């Protein structure tokens, strides 16, 4: 029923709503003090409130200035940082790397003469990848891509093919250097980076020619692990291998592995796969190995691996030390050195007698190699890796040895390991 009291109540509520809207309008236009008075006047509180303390102003040195009206939009980052082509920052970076480095990546085809089951000589075709190092036509690839090749051809794309010749080989590290006589304008050198400071999780970009058919294919991923070991083409261990989940397939061998700035951090070499196709486990020889071997490949056609000249040695274990009553529980019990090798020339002694332990013949009485330049050595593989990664031919090392219970040291100049 529309009684006078009801109508009066409706008018009162309408008046309050209008005043509330006026308060919002005043607050929105900056009249905060006046708005407070209006609220207090028309909406008196029925409870006592403790007045809020006045804020203490910050010292002038700590106060953050308010941006001017024209600066507000610049201070707030855009939600979608895209360029005119619709690419975000990450996409733009990868596109830039590809456009800059792809012209440096080449396809390599080879022909190898082999004997079939009937001992007939038949040609076999092979394919891989490589990348340009300089405008003199030097191209880096894997040793296994061009090994035993009777013919090598380099394809720069668009049916631009040049014959290549071998300049230098390092079988152990699976690295080969070839050269083409091509116009300088066709040769776009890559930038070699470093692998010393790589981090697991950082971006990895591979460019190559998978299956010898899909030229200059880019795949991306991350560095999955560092410091892996891989068996080289001569059966020795390659250390410092980079593992990546960027897709690598047959034909990618010899192509570059890049960082997000387009610098070469490795040369793609192998994959682990039950099927032969990419399973997300690829391996690259680190670029620091390339830096180490490249001068020799250019100058000598081979890499000179540093060498002490051990032909045969036992690893000293606590069990062997107990049986032979040795005073140490680690080291290399030297059995035989190569003639005229650095150790032999320094008077280091090999085995002097033999003993039967269980059902095995053991040669004993030789010097025990304990350390090189203060680094303990307990296995022959450890010694080879230590020399390969840290020394060059001509370096002088201090070798600590044990003979007849007495430790002594000799200074030895590293020689080149015979091929």
NUDREN-929203 format. One record per atom (N, C-alpha, C): x negated, y negated, z negated; residue in three letters. Coordinates in steps of 0.05 Angstrom, whole numbers, plus 5000, padded with zeros to 4 digits. Atoms other than C-alpha are relative to their C-alpha. Layout:
# residues N
XYZALA ...
# end
This chain:
# residues 419
498350245000UNK 500050005000UNK 498249755000UNK 501650244996UNK 497349315021UNK 500849794980UNK 499250205021UNK 498048934955UNK 498049785000UNK 501950235001UNK 494848254941UNK 497450074987UNK 502649935013UNK 489648574895UNK 498350165020UNK 501549844980UNK 487649064951UNK 498949815020UNK 501050194980UNK 487248485001UNK 497749844989UNK 502250165012UNK 483048084952UNK 497450174999UNK 502449825001UNK 478348684943UNK 498750035027UNK 501049974973UNK 477648775018UNK 498549745009UNK 501350254992UNK 476048025027UNK 497349984985UNK 502550025016UNK 470848074971UNK 497850175013UNK 502149824988UNK 467348675003UNK 499149895027UNK 500850114974UNK 467448345072UNK 498049774996UNK 501850235005UNK 464347705043UNK 497350104991UNK 502649895009UNK 458948125009UNK 498450125024UNK 501449884977UNK 457348495074UNK 498849785018UNK 501050224984UNK 456747835111UNK 497549884988UNK 502350115014UNK 452047565058UNK 497650195001UNK 502249804998UNK 447948215060UNK 498749985027UNK 501150034974UNK 447148135134UNK 498349755002UNK 501650255000UNK 444847415123UNK 497450044986UNK 502549945014UNK 439647675073UNK 498150145018UNK 501749854982UNK 436948175124UNK 498949815021UNK 500950194979UNK 436647625177UNK 497849824989UNK 502050185012UNK 432847165129UNK 497450154995UNK 502549845005UNK 427947725109UNK 498650055026UNK 501249944974UNK 426847905182UNK 498749765013UNK 501250244988UNK 425147185200UNK 497949874982UNK 502250105016UNK 420147085144UNK 501049844975UNK 499150155023UNK 424646745090UNK 500250174976UNK 499949815022UNK 422847235035UNK 500849874974UNK 499350125026UNK 423346744977UNK 502949934999UNK 497250074999UNK 430146484997UNK 501750244998UNK 498449755001UNK 432647185008UNK 500250114972UNK 499949915028UNK 430747374937UNK 502049854984UNK 498150165015UNK 434846804910UNK 502950085007UNK 497449924991UNK 440847004953UNK 500950274988UNK 499349745012UNK 440547714929UNK 500749984971UNK 499550045028UNK 440147504857UNK 502749864995UNK 497650165004UNK 445947024866UNK 502550165005UNK 497649864993UNK 450947474900UNK 500150294991UNK 500049725011UNK 448748154872UNK 498650004974UNK 501350015027UNK 447248014799UNK 499750284989UNK 500649745011UNK 444048604765UNK 501450034973UNK 498749955026UNK 447648924707UNK 498050144981UNK 502049885018UNK 441049194677UNK 497649815000UNK 502350175003UNK 434848844652UNK 497550135012UNK 502449894987UNK 428648944695UNK 497549864989UNK 502550135008UNK 421548824672UNK 498749885025UNK 501150134976UNK 418548314720UNK 497450145008UNK 502549884989UNK 413148604765UNK 497749814997UNK 502350185003UNK 406248334751UNK 499149895026UNK 501050134976UNK 403347854800UNK 497550145010UNK 502349864990UNK 398348184846UNK 497549834997UNK 502650145003UNK 391048014833UNK 498749985028UNK 501150034973UNK 388047724896UNK 497250125002UNK 502749894995UNK 381948084926UNK 498049785004UNK 502150194994UNK 375347734929UNK 499949965030UNK 500050074971UNK 374547384996UNK 498450195016UNK 501849824985UNK 368947875016UNK 501450265005UNK 498749744997UNK 373648475007UNK 502649985014UNK 497450024988UNK 379948195037UNK 499850065030UNK 499949934972UNK 381948475105UNK 501849805014UNK 498450214986UNK 384147915152UNK 502250135016UNK 497749914984UNK 390948005184UNK 499449935029UNK 500550064972UNK 390448065260UNK 501949795010UNK 498250194987UNK 393247505301UNK 502050155016UNK 497849874986UNK 399647645338UNK 499150135026UNK 500949904974UNK 396047745404UNK 498150244997UNK 502049795005UNK 391148245372UNK 501250264991UNK 498849765012UNK 396148735344UNK 500050235019UNK 499949774981UNK 397049155407UNK 497350115006UNK 502749904995UNK 389549195417UNK 499050174977UNK 500949855024UNK 388549455346UNK 501350274998UNK 498749745002UNK 393350035355UNK 499350175025UNK 500849854977UNK 390550595399UNK 502550115015UNK 497849904984UNK 394850825457UNK 500350304995UNK 499449725005UNK 398251495448UNK 499150175024UNK 500849854976UNK 396451705519UNK 497949855015UNK 502250134987UNK 389551485541UNK 499450135027UNK 500349894973UNK 389951625615UNK 499149795019UNK 500950194980UNK 386851305676UNK 502049985022UNK 498150054978UNK 390051085740UNK 500950265014UNK 499449744987UNK 389751805766UNK 501650184982UNK 498549835019UNK 393552065705UNK 498350204985UNK 501849825015UNK 387352405674UNK 499449884973UNK 500850105027UNK 386052365600UNK 497050004998UNK 502950035003UNK 379152245572UNK 498550265004UNK 501449754998UNK 377152975567UNK 500050105029UNK 499949914972UNK 379553135638UNK 498249825017UNK 501750184985UNK 376052515665UNK 497150084998UNK 502849935005UNK 369552735634UNK 499250255016UNK 500649754985UNK 369853435664UNK 500049955030UNK 499950064972UNK 371853165732UNK 497549855008UNK 502550154994UNK 365952675730UNK 497650195001UNK 502349814999UNK 361153245713UNK 500150165025UNK 499849844976UNK 363753665770UNK 499249845025UNK 500550164976UNK 363553105821UNK 497049925002UNK 502850085000UNK 356452925800UNK 498150245005UNK 501849785000UNK 353453625793UNK 500650215023UNK 499349804980UNK 357254055844UNK 498349995025UNK 501750014976UNK 353153795904UNK 497250124995UNK 502649895006UNK 346954055868UNK 500050314999UNK 499749715003UNK 349654775863UNK 500250125027UNK 500149874973UNK 348155235922UNK 500750294997UNK 499549714999UNK 350155925943UNK 497650135013UNK 502449864990UNK 344456415955UNK 500950285010UNK 499549734989UNK 345157036000UNK 497350125007UNK 502549854995UNK 339757566007UNK 500550255016UNK 499949744988UNK 338258176048UNK 497750164990UNK 502049825012UNK 334558746015UNK 500050265016UNK 500249744986UNK 332059366052UNK 499650224980UNK 500249785018UNK 333260006014UNK 500450265015UNK 499649744988UNK 333160746028UNK 502550134989UNK 497649875009UNK 339661126026UNK 499550294992UNK 500249725009UNK 341061846005UNK 498350165019UNK 501549844979UNK 337962096070UNK 497349875006UNK 502650144998UNK 331761646060UNK 499849835025UNK 499950194978UNK 333961196117UNK 499949724989UNK 500250285009UNK 332260456110UNK 502549865009UNK 497550154993UNK 338760056107UNK 500049734986UNK 499950265013UNK 339959316092UNK 502349984981UNK 497950055019UNK 343959106032UNK 500149694996UNK 499650285004UNK 346958416023UNK 500549944970UNK 499650095027UNK 346758045957UNK 500849704999UNK 499150285002UNK 349557385932UNK 499649904971UNK 500350135026UNK 348356905875UNK 500249705002UNK 499850295001UNK 347856175856UNK 497249894993UNK 502550145008UNK 342355665845UNK 500649704998UNK 499650295001UNK 341354915833UNK 497549865007UNK 502250164989UNK 336954375863UNK 498649864977UNK 501750135020UNK 331154125821UNK 498949735008UNK 501250244991UNK 328253585864UNK 500549965030UNK 499650064972UNK 328353255933UNK 497950125018UNK 501949844983UNK 322553685956UNK 501150275007UNK 498749754992UNK 327354265962UNK 499750234981UNK 500349785020UNK 325754675899UNK 502750064988UNK 497449905010UNK 331655085876UNK 499450224979UNK 500349805021UNK 332155495812UNK 502350205001UNK 498049795001UNK 335756155807UNK 499050234982UNK 501049775015UNK 335156835773UNK 498150175016UNK 501849814987UNK 329657325789UNK 501650225013UNK 498549774989UNK 334757875798UNK 501749945024UNK 498550084976UNK 338457475851UNK 498450045025UNK 501649994976UNK 332557475899UNK 497950224999UNK 502049805003UNK 328458065875UNK 499950185024UNK 500449824978UNK 325558475932UNK 501449925026UNK 498550094976UNK 329358055983UNK 498149975024UNK 501450024974UNK 327058106055UNK 500749745013UNK 499150254989UNK 330957486072UNK 501749854979UNK 498550175019UNK 333656906030UNK 501149765015UNK 498750234988UNK 338656386054UNK 501549844979UNK 498750185019UNK 341355776017UNK 502249855015UNK 497750134988UNK 348255506033UNK 500849764983UNK 499250245014UNK 349754786015UNK 502949935004UNK 497250054995UNK 357054836037UNK 500449905028UNK 499250084973UNK 360654696102UNK 498150125021UNK 501749864981UNK 356355216138UNK 497249885003UNK 502750124999UNK 349954826123UNK 498150204985UNK 501649785011UNK 344955406113UNK 497149955008UNK 502950024995UNK 337355386107UNK 498750254989UNK 501649785011UNK 332355956099UNK 498349904977UNK 501650085024UNK 328555956034UNK 497650204997UNK 502349835006UNK 321856226012UNK 499549994970UNK 500549985028UNK 319556445943UNK 497549834993UNK 502250165010UNK 315155955905UNK 498850124975UNK 501049885024UNK 314556285837UNK 502150184987UNK 498349805013UNK 317356865796UNK 499250044971UNK 500549915028UNK 317957025722UNK 502150224994UNK 498249775003UNK 320957715718UNK 501150034972UNK 499249965028UNK 321057745642UNK 502449834992UNK 497950195007UNK 325357125634UNK 502249975021UNK 497949994979UNK 329457275697UNK 500349735014UNK 500050264987UNK 327456615730UNK 498550025026UNK 501450014974UNK 325656495803UNK 500249715011UNK 500150264987UNK 323655865840UNK 499750045030UNK 500149984972UNK 325055815914UNK 500049725012UNK 500250264988UNK 324355255965UNK 501250015028UNK 498950034974UNK 328155026027UNK 498949745013UNK 500750254985UNK 326054526081UNK 502649885010UNK 497450124994UNK 332454116080UNK 499749704998UNK 500150295002UNK 333753366090UNK 500349914971UNK 499950105028UNK 332652966026UNK 502749914992UNK 497350095007UNK 339652676030UNK 501950234992UNK 498449775007UNK 342353376023UNK 499350114972UNK 501149895025UNK 338353515960UNK 500649824977UNK 499150155023UNK 341753255897UNK 499050144975UNK 501149875024UNK 337453425836UNK 501849994976UNK 498650005026UNK 340553625770UNK 498349864980UNK 501450115023UNK 338653325704UNK 499650234980UNK 500649795020UNK 335153825658UNK 500249884972UNK 499750095028UNK 337253735585UNK 498150154982UNK 501549845020UNK 334754095523UNK 502050194987UNK 498449815015UNK 337254705486UNK 499350024971UNK 501049985027UNK 333754565421UNK 502149924979UNK 498150115020UNK 339554195388UNK 502950085006UNK 497349924994UNK 345554565415UNK 501550104975UNK 498349925023UNK 351354715368UNK 502250195010UNK 497849824994UNK 356255285368UNK 502649844999UNK 497550154998UNK 363055005389UNK 500049775019UNK 500050224982UNK 360654465435UNK 500750095029UNK 499049944973UNK 363154425507UNK 497850135017UNK 501849874980UNK 359954885560UNK 501550015026UNK 498850014974UNK 361254805634UNK 498250165019UNK 501549844981UNK 359155315687UNK 501049935028UNK 499450034972UNK 358855195762UNK 498550215015UNK 501349794985UNK 357355755810UNK 501850105023UNK 498749884976UNK 359656195867UNK 500950294994UNK 499249735008UNK 363456785837UNK 500650185024UNK 499649794979UNK 363357415880UNK 499049925027UNK 501250094975UNK 359557025933UNK 502049895019UNK 497950084982UNK 366156775961UNK 501249734993UNK 498650245009UNK 368856205919UNK 498049794992UNK 502250195004UNK 363755655927UNK 500649784980UNK 499950235019UNK 362355145872UNK 502550014983UNK 497749965019UNK 367555415823UNK 499149904972UNK 500550105027UNK 367855055756UNK 501750154980UNK 498549895023UNK 369755405691UNK 499049864975UNK 500850145025UNK 369655115621UNK 500550184977UNK 499749855025UNK 369055385551UNK 498449864979UNK 501750115022UNK 364755295490UNK 497650184998UNK 502249835008UNK 358155535465UNK 501050184977UNK 498949815019UNK 360256165428UNK 497950094979UNK 502149915019UNK 353556345396UNK 497349915011UNK 502750084993UNK 346156155397UNK 498150214990UNK 502149835010UNK 339756545389UNK 500550305005UNK 499749724992UNK 342157185422UNK 497550105013UNK 502249884986UNK 337157675451UNK 501150165023UNK 499149864976UNK 337557985520UNK 497550145011UNK 502249854988UNK 333358505555UNK 499449885027UNK 500950114975UNK 329358195611UNK 499750215022UNK 500349824978UNK 327958485679UNK 497750204997UNK 502249825004UNK 321558795654UNK 500350174974UNK 499549845024UNK 324859115593UNK 499349864974UNK 500650155024UNK 322158595545UNK 502449834991UNK 497850155011UNK 326558165501UNK 499749705007UNK 499850294997UNK 328757465521UNK 501449894976UNK 498950115025UNK 330157045459UNK 501449735005UNK 498750274999UNK 334356425446UNK 502349995020UNK 497950004980UNK 339856645494UNK 502549864990UNK 497550145006UNK 346156215496UNK 502350185008UNK 497549864993UNK 352856575493UNK 502349815004UNK 497850184994UNK 358956245523UNK 502550165009UNK 497549884990UNK 366256405537UNK 500949885026UNK 499450104974UNK 366255995601UNK 499850245020UNK 499849774983UNK 368256495655UNK 497550025019UNK 502349954983UNK 362056785690UNK 500550285013UNK 499649754986UNK 362757325743UNK 497650065018UNK 502149944981UNK 358357675794UNK 499949785021UNK 500350234981UNK 355557135840UNK 499549744986UNK 500750245016UNK 355056625783UNK 497150014991UNK 502849995009UNK 348056875767UNK 498349805014UNK 501750204989UNK 343056325776UNK 501149725000UNK 498750275001UNK 348055755769UNK 499549874974UNK 500650155025UNK 347555215716UNK 502250024979UNK 498250055022UNK 350755195648UNK 499449724990UNK 500350295005UNK 352054465631UNK 501249924973UNK 498750125022UNK 353654045571UNK 502149805010UNK 497850174991UNK 359353535572UNK 499049745013UNK 501250234985UNK 354553005600UNK 498950085027UNK 500949914974UNK 352853435660UNK 497050085000UNK 502849925001UNK 345753615636UNK 499950304999UNK 500449715001UNK 343254325648UNK 499050084973UNK 501049895025UNK 342654705583UNK 499250295002UNK 500849724996UNK 341655405612UNK 500650085028UNK 499649884974UNK 341655845673UNK 501650264996UNK 498249785004UNK 347456345676UNK 498750265011UNK 501749764994UNK 344357045676UNK 501550264999UNK 498849745004UNK 348857605651UNK 502749974987UNK 497449995015UNK 355657805624UNK 500150274986UNK 499349755012UNK 358058345577UNK 502950055007UNK 497349954991UNK 364158675606UNK 500450305004UNK 499449724994UNK 367259375605UNK 500950055028UNK 498849974974UNK 370359245673UNK 498249895023UNK 501650134980UNK 364958845709UNK 500949725006UNK 499050274996UNK 369258215710UNK 499749854973UNK 500450165024UNK 368957645660UNK 501850084978UNK 498549945024UNK 371057835591UNK 499649794978UNK 500450225019UNK 369257175558UNK 497450024985UNK 502649985014UNK 362257395538UNK 497849985022UNK 502150054980UNK 357057075583UNK 497549914987UNK 502650075012UNK 349656945572UNK 498449825019UNK 501650174984UNK 344956405596UNK 497249974987UNK 502850055009UNK 337356335591UNK 499849704993UNK 500150295008UNK 336155675552UNK 498249845018UNK 501550174983UNK 333555085590UNK 497249944989UNK 502750055010UNK 327655005543UNK 498150225009UNK 501749804987UNK 325055665571UNK 499349925028UNK 500550104973UNK 325655355640UNK 497849794998UNK 502050215003UNK 321654745616UNK 497250134995UNK 502649875007UNK 316255225590UNK 498750135024UNK 501249844979UNK 315355655652UNK 499749855026UNK 500050134974UNK 316655155708UNK 497349905010UNK 502650104990UNK 309754825711UNK 498350225012UNK 501549784989UNK 306455505721UNK 501250115026UNK 498749914975UNK 311555715773UNK 499349825023UNK 500650194979UNK 310255085813UNK 497150015008UNK 502950024995UNK 302655115807UNK 498850275008UNK 501349744997UNK 301055865804UNK 501750215014UNK 498249804989UNK 307256225830UNK 500850214980UNK 499349815020UNK 307856605765UNK 499849864973UNK 500450115027UNK 308456475690UNK 498050184986UNK 502149865015UNK 302456665648UNK 500950054972UNK 499149935027UNK 304957035587UNK 497650034981UNK 502349985019UNK 300356955526UNK 499850284988UNK 500549715006UNK 297257615503UNK 497650044982UNK 502249925017UNK 292857915449UNK 498750265009UNK 501349764989UNK 291858585483UNK 500450254985UNK 499549755014UNK 295059115439UNK 501450205019UNK 498849794983UNK 296459755477UNK 501950174984UNK 498349835016UNK 299360165420UNK 499549944970UNK 500250065028UNK 300860045346UNK 502450124986UNK 497849925017UNK 305160305289UNK 500949774983UNK 498950195020UNK 309759885246UNK 499550134972UNK 500449915027UNK 307559955174UNK 502549974984UNK 497650005017UNK 313560145131UNK 499250094972UNK 500749915027UNK 313760265056UNK 499550304998UNK 500449715000UNK 314461015070UNK 497350085012UNK 502649944988UNK 308461035117UNK 497749914983UNK 502050105018UNK 304460605069UNK 499550194977UNK 500349815023UNK 305761105013UNK 498650255009UNK 501249754990UNK 303861715055UNK 497149965006UNK 502850054992UNK 297461395082UNK 498449864978UNK 501350145022UNK 295961055016UNK 498849735009UNK 500850264990UNK 295560375049UNK 500649794978UNK 499650205021UNK 294859755005UNK 502249795006UNK 497950194992UNK 300359375043UNK 502450165010UNK 497649874991UNK 307559545061UNK 501249885025UNK 499150124975UNK 308259125124UNK 497649925017UNK 502150074981UNK 304158975186UNK 500050195023UNK 500349834977UNK 301859305250UNK 497450164997UNK 502449835000UNK 297159905245UNK 499150045028UNK 500950004972UNK 293059825308UNK 498850275007UNK 501049744990UNK 291760455347UNK 498149975023UNK 501750044976UNK 288960225414UNK 500449735012UNK 499950264986UNK 287259565448UNK 499250045029UNK 500949994972UNK 286359435522UNK 497149925001UNK 502850074997UNK 279159405545UNK 499849705008UNK 500650284994UNK 276458695547UNK 502349814993UNK 497850175009UNK 282958425517UNK 499049834977UNK 501050185021UNK 282457855466UNK 499450144973UNK 500649875026UNK 282958305404UNK 497550175002UNK 502349834997UNK 277958805431UNK 497449845002UNK 502450174997UNK 273058245450UNK 499249884973UNK 500650125027UNK 273657975378UNK 499050214981UNK 501049795017UNK 271458655350UNK 502150124982UNK 497849885015UNK 278258855323UNK 500050305006UNK 500449714998UNK 278259605310UNK 502650155002UNK 497749824997UNK 283260135333UNK 499750254982UNK 500049765017UNK 284660825304UNK 497350145001UNK 502649865002UNK 278661225280UNK 500450304997UNK 499549715004UNK 281961895265UNK 502950055002UNK 497249934998UNK 288462265266UNK 500850184977UNK 498949845021UNK 292962615216UNK 502750115008UNK 497449884995UNK 298963075218UNK 501949944977UNK 498050075020UNK 304962805180UNK 502650135008UNK 497649844992UNK 310763295180UNK 499450145026UNK 500649874974UNK 311063505253UNK 499049805020UNK 500950214982UNK 308062865281UNK 497049954996UNK 502850085001UNK 300962675299UNK 499849704997UNK 500350285005UNK 299061995271UNK 497149925001UNK 502750104998UNK 292861595289UNK 499549794979UNK 500550175024UNK 289761245229UNK 497249895001UNK 502750115003UNK 283760845208UNK 499649735014UNK 500350264985UNK 285060235252UNK 500649774982UNK 499350255015UNK 285559515228UNK 503049964999UNK 497250075003UNK 292259275204UNK 500449705005UNK 499450284994UNK 294758625235UNK 502249914982UNK 498150095021UNK 298358235180UNK 501549755009UNK 498650254994UNK 299857545208UNK 498549855023UNK 501250184980UNK 298557045264UNK 500749714992UNK 499750275009UNK 297556325243UNK 501949984975UNK 498550005024UNK 300656495176UNK 502850125002UNK 497349884997UNK 306956825205UNK 499750304998UNK 500249715003UNK 307757545180UNK 501150145024UNK 499149844978UNK 308458075233UNK 500350294991UNK 499549725008UNK 311458765222UNK 500750185024UNK 499449844976UNK 313458995292UNK 498749885025UNK 501350104976UNK 310158945360UNK 501949815015UNK 498150184986UNK 316558625389UNK 500049734987UNK 500150265014UNK 316158085335UNK 497549845010UNK 502550134992UNK 308957935356UNK 500349895029UNK 499650094973UNK 310857885430UNK 501849765001UNK 498250235001UNK 316657415415UNK 498749754988UNK 501450225013UNK 312356985369UNK 498149875020UNK 501950114981UNK 307056895423UNK 501549875023UNK 498650094977UNK 312056805480UNK 501449734995UNK 498450245005UNK 316256265446UNK 498349764989UNK 501450225014UNK 310755865411UNK 497249945011UNK 502750044991UNK 304155925449UNK 499850035030UNK 500649974971UNK 301055885518UNK 497250115003UNK 502649894994UNK 295056195551UNK 497949784994UNK 502150195007UNK 288655865524UNK 500249894972UNK 499750085028UNK 291555705455UNK 498350184982UNK 501549845019UNK 287255935397UNK 501750054975UNK 498449935024UNK 290656305340UNK 498350134979UNK 501449875022UNK 288456545272UNK 501450264993UNK 498849735004UNK 289657295264UNK 498950104973UNK 500849885026UNK 289557585193UNK 500250305003UNK 500249714998UNK 287458315190UNK 499250124973UNK 500849845024UNK 286258855137UNK 498350235010UNK 501849784993UNK 280359335143UNK 498850114974UNK 501149875024UNK 278459835089UNK 500649864974UNK 499050135024UNK 282559465038UNK 499149714997UNK 500950285002UNK 279358785053UNK 501349835022UNK 498750184980UNK 283058215087UNK 497849815012UNK 501750194987UNK 279457785138UNK 501549875023UNK 498750154979UNK 281257285193UNK 498049965024UNK 501650054976UNK 278857195265UNK 501549805017UNK 498950204981UNK 279956625314UNK 500050125028UNK 499849864974UNK 282456895381UNK 501449815020UNK 498750154979UNK 283956535446UNK 501850185016UNK 498049844985UNK 290256795480UNK 499450015029UNK 500549964971UNK 289357085549UNK 502650055014UNK 497649944985UNK 294257205605UNK 500550305001UNK 499349724999UNK 297957865601UNK 499950105029UNK 500149894973UNK 296458295663UNK 502850075010UNK 497349934989UNK 302458385709UNK 500150305007UNK 
# end
